[in-house]
Amino acid sequence: MLNRRILPVLLSVAACLLFAGMTAAQTKLLRFPDIHGDKVVFTYGGDLWIASTSGGTATRLTSHPGLELFAKFSPDGKWIAFTGQYDGDEQVYIIPATGGVPKQLTFYPARGPLTPRWGYDNQVYGWSPDGKSVLFRSLREHFDLGDSRLYTVSVDGGMPVALPMPKSGAGDFAPDGKKVVYSPLFRDFRTWKRYSGGWAQQLYIFDLNSHAAEKITDDSRAHRDPMWVGGKIYYSSDKDDTLNLYVYDPATKKTEQLTHGKKWDLRWPSTDHKNQIVYELEGELNVFHTDTGKSDHISITVPTDAIAMRPSRISASNEVEGFELSPKGERAVFVARGDVFSVPIEKGATRNLTDSSNAHDKWGRWSPDGAKIAYISDADGEDEVYLVNQDGSGKPEELTHGFHAMLYAAEWAPDGKRLAFSDKDGKLFVLTLDDKKVSQIAQDPSGRLRDYIWSSDGGHIAFTMNNPNNFRSIYVWSAGDGQVHRVTGDLFDTTDIAWDTEGNYLYYIAVRDFAPQISQIEFNFATNRGQDLYALALRKDVKNPFPPESDEVTISKDGEKKDEKKDDKDKKEEKKKEYFKIDFDGLSERVTRVPVTADNYFGLTATKDGLLFAKGGAFFYGREPFPDASLVFFSTKDRKENTLAEDIQGYAVSADGKKALVRQGRAYKLYDVKPDGKNSAKNVSTDGLMVDRVPHEEWVEAFNEVWRRYRDFFYVKNMHGYDWNGLREQYRPLVDYVAHRSDLNYVLGEMVAELSIGHAYIEGGDWEMPKRPQVALMGARFELDTTAGKYKISKIYRGQNEEELYRSPLTEVGVKAGEGNYILAIDGKELTAKDNPYQFLLNKANRPVQLTLNDKPAWEGSWQTNYKPITQERNLIYLEWVTRNREIVSKATNGRVGYIHIPDMGAAGIREFIKYYYPQIRKEGLVVDVRGNGGGNVSQMLIERLRRELLGTEFSRGDSFTGTYPGSTFYGPKVCLINETSASDGDIFPYMFKQAGLGPLIGKRTWGGVVGISGHGPLIDGGTVFVPEFATASVQGQYVIEGHGVDPDIVVENEAAAVIDGKDPQLARGIAEVLKAMEASPKKLPGRPADPVKTPKR
């Protein structure tokens, strides 16, 4: 045991020495570089470094737990602007190029923390040509993460100033500062190479005075990183399949390719605006000289202390993946941060049984005799089944060899002689421990076989498999003859199998108590709390487990009792010799309902004295599934339910059925499984879950696991024709240079991006981040009265204070504030022109804030008012935009046409659809706007409602309105607005809108990413990997949308100049098309028919 614990330390030292050796030569993963004269600045390991263009040893500029990124030299080279996380979120800073104390320039709260695909808020892009301001990109004025805007902020402080372009990603000033080259779109961090969808960035030259725009690129691929050097514009593009450097000459309108890399992308080029462009290539820096057309490599050594790579002992108590109990509940097995632990319930030491950072161990299961723990591990590079002694002695034993697929829990047979486990293809295996023989016993055609359990005598395995209708059925494999029998049909979804301890019944949960709920908003149904518990009688002679109750007298004699005990003993010995019998003939019909009320049930377990199960609350989309779940014990003897624990997130039961370990929040408690067990709770400490973390080993492990998950779960086996093995070999060497967890996400993202598909996402991981500040926002905007030197309120978002989601603080009852009021002080501190108001609001969001206001820039006549802050304003920005669009549509059509915006295809999208669709159901036409729709999975629900056909009308006495059959049917023409950031299920919606013949699509081509994702659990350090698994195809059997997007029927560009003038050309065209359709084919509901006369004719 001692030697095994020393080994990881020795390995970690070796890893550090290896890393030190590498940094003694060329260091890789030098990111986001910039250049000025003979100096380059870049990010490495999350910090800023500066080095000579001749190469050599770099010098550190910053050292902070947060990230410092996007460094840009000032035109005179004396300052460096960058994006930093010093106070927890991403803000703009400047620092002397020679080093020093950073000065913060922005204070409005940054969006985030954002997942890597969205990049970073407040991203620095450069400087104004005069060196007085810093150019950066911010999300502050947009609700959609896909939209941002360029701003400048003075190095002397004050409020940032927006550039005129309403939407902008990367950009750069012309040398004279009168124009900018920019892209209206931003997707620079997307892990999707060779992308040709609607979101591909195009570049424009924009005149800051006239607002005239000239498009300078017109290729389906991405054009990014624009740089204005002298009279020419340089940028990067993968129009030739790999990101390379190009130049555009505004005078001749010609474009020339300057570099011709084929294997590695040219990343993040940046210029000194004279004759040098520095860029990343294979993690190293190169300089392109615009005067010679040649590139020079810079060999840089970074003498980092690699603090993020330092081995350390850390707690894994917040990274628990699973837990189980020992057979009698004396100890628990926990799996956390890739290790398997034996944890005492009360007394004793916690044992780390596997203790390694270079393997992801999962699915710990205790043997029936309590001596060993089976688990799944990728210690040899692939998932295999292992055994380890629970007392920590000896070494783990690898039981299987040669698997090349993700494996799931190895469940013990009660006799301890066999294990059952499954793989990612839905194959179910039985492993015999004596001879290590593995036999496949079943395969689920859907590949989702995860629920399997041994009978109490070890003679049978019950498991569920999916049917084509997506309902699950129960099957039983018998060890005696090796046969598999289906025991439930496909009419009902059956799950959560449990054998009773005597071998008489097989319990399960099924959805078949259909008590429909009726919607509050339309006449439609939904089902909830429709699950019941059932028992299958395994033999024809088995009695009803819940016969009609009747009070009877029990008559017994002592002698008979003794004989019965002897007979029971004989029977038990007989049972040990052979497996209990199951009469499969007619088994599915020998079913009895357990006498509990239908509800939302899951996690069924059978014990000697009853049933244990979880009961959850109603399921609401966008909220936690089955909230307020409780653990219930049902006594089969007295048929009563008793709640053991409330607010649970999971539980495990000891093999003898007497103890249950329950997760409640972040706490774990042990309960006695009995009717009055609620008061038996014992806290089980996870403080001993400590791991010897070796970051480099974890990063290598994570890299390998991500590669395997894509191999195992990517939606097509051919990996889009790419050599997936070759791509692993290409990117694996870069992992040895990772000095910060964010860099590992970058390397992983680059690898999966090679597959050229959307939704290839890498997120999370373990690194130290400062706590994000809470800013006391007021739902308003400020502007500086330069003459008076005072700030005033320029805008107050109206909000809808009836909904907390749209609460606008300054509009609430009792708050005296209005547009045009001057803000003289915040919480008594005077606000001057040199200040940034948001700096005064930092970390005050949890209490009322006092404003001193006046209608003139003077203290005389001022007043104080308090407001209750909010911490983000994007909901108010969204509501303002939607309200404005509704008003435009209503005014242009005299109230005849309705307008709905659907922000995503999730909970928010459903909410907005319900909120605005039904109140406008009797409009004559409808504009459905999915611009900026972030996707989800509910588009089919919305399409189903929008495509309802009018089959009839309805009337009643005293009702002057015409009703429709079906109810809530919209009878009138519709159009759908789309744009480049209509994405994912926001792609599918307009595609199906068109397929359903609901109306024309208007706007720009959509994103084009429709292969859905799943996660398959965390990586070793809690990181997340999403694999595209579920593709969308047409009824003709062809993949659609992915990589291209959905084309509009009518192409309309929202040009910057029009939007600056307050126009929305796409919306205007939508209104025009609806009105045209209304005129061409008027659709109005008929009025009441004439009253029928039914008197007989005389």
Sequence and secondary structure as in RCSB ss.txt:
>XXXX:A:sequence
MLNRRILPVLLSVAACLLFAGMTAAQTKLLRFPDIHGDKVVFTYGGDLWIASTSGGTATRLTSHPGLELFAKFSP
DGKWIAFTGQYDGDEQVYIIPATGGVPKQLTFYPARGPLTPRWGYDNQVYGWSPDGKSVLFRSLREHFDLGDSRL
YTVSVDGGMPVALPMPKSGAGDFAPDGKKVVYSPLFRDFRTWKRYSGGWAQQLYIFDLNSHAAEKITDDSRAHRD
PMWVGGKIYYSSDKDDTLNLYVYDPATKKTEQLTHGKKWDLRWPSTDHKNQIVYELEGELNVFHTDTGKSDHISI
TVPTDAIAMRPSRISASNEVEGFELSPKGERAVFVARGDVFSVPIEKGATRNLTDSSNAHDKWGRWSPDGAKIAY
ISDADGEDEVYLVNQDGSGKPEELTHGFHAMLYAAEWAPDGKRLAFSDKDGKLFVLTLDDKKVSQIAQDPSGRLR
DYIWSSDGGHIAFTMNNPNNFRSIYVWSAGDGQVHRVTGDLFDTTDIAWDTEGNYLYYIAVRDFAPQISQIEFNF
ATNRGQDLYALALRKDVKNPFPPESDEVTISKDGEKKDEKKDDKDKKEEKKKEYFKIDFDGLSERVTRVPVTADN
YFGLTATKDGLLFAKGGAFFYGREPFPDASLVFFSTKDRKENTLAEDIQGYAVSADGKKALVRQGRAYKLYDVKP
DGKNSAKNVSTDGLMVDRVPHEEWVEAFNEVWRRYRDFFYVKNMHGYDWNGLREQYRPLVDYVAHRSDLNYVLGE
MVAELSIGHAYIEGGDWEMPKRPQVALMGARFELDTTAGKYKISKIYRGQNEEELYRSPLTEVGVKAGEGNYILA
IDGKELTAKDNPYQFLLNKANRPVQLTLNDKPAWEGSWQTNYKPITQERNLIYLEWVTRNREIVSKATNGRVGYI
HIPDMGAAGIREFIKYYYPQIRKEGLVVDVRGNGGGNVSQMLIERLRRELLGTEFSRGDSFTGTYPGSTFYGPKV
CLINETSASDGDIFPYMFKQAGLGPLIGKRTWGGVVGISGHGPLIDGGTVFVPEFATASVQGQYVIEGHGVDPDI
VVENEAAAVIDGKDPQLARGIAEVLKAMEASPKKLPGRPADPVKTPKR
>XXXX:A:secstr
 HHHHHHHHHHHHHHHHHHHHHHTS     EEEEEETTEEEEEETTEEEEEETT EE EE    SS EEEEEE T
TSSEEEEEE TTSS EEEEEETT    EE   S    S  GGG  TTEEEEE TTSSEEEEEE TT SSTT  EE
EEEETT S  EE S SS  SEEE TTSSEEEE S   TT   TT  STT    EEEETTT  EEE    SS EEE
EEEETTEEEEEE TTSS EEEEEETTTTEEEE    SSS EEEEEE SSSEEEEEETTEEEEEETTTTEEEEE E
E     GGG  EEEE TT EEEEEE TTSSEEEEEETTEEEEEESSSS  EESS  SS   EEEEE TTSSEEEE
EE TTSS EEEEEETTS S  EE      S B   EE TTSSEEEEEBTTSEEEEEETTTTEEEEEEE TTS   
 EEE TTSSEEEEEEE TTS EEEEEEETTT  EEE S SSSEEEEEEE TTSSEEEEEEE     EE SSSS E
E  S EEEEEEESSTT   SS           HHHHHHHHHHHHHHHHHHHHS      TTGGG EEE SS  BE
EEEEEE SSEEEEEEE    TTS SS S EEEEEETTTTEEEEEEES SEEEE TTSSEEEEEETTEEEEEE ST
TGGGG EEE  TT EEEE HHHHHHHHHHHHHHHHHHH SSTTGGG  HHHHHHHHGGGGGG  SHHHHHHHHHH
HHHTT  TT EEE           B B SEEEEEETTTTEEEEEEE    TTSGGG  GGGSTT    TT EEEE
ETTEE  TTS GGGGGBT TTS EEEEEESSSSSTT EEEEE  BS  HHHHHHHHHHHHHHHHHHHTTT EEEE
E   BSHHHHHHHHHHHGGGTT SEEEEE TT   BS HHHHHHHHT    EEE  TT  S EEESTT   S EE
EEE TT  THHHHHHHHHHHTT   EEES       EEE  S  TTS EEEEEEE  B TTS B STTT    SE
E    HHHHHTT  HHHHHHHHHHHHHHHHS             S   
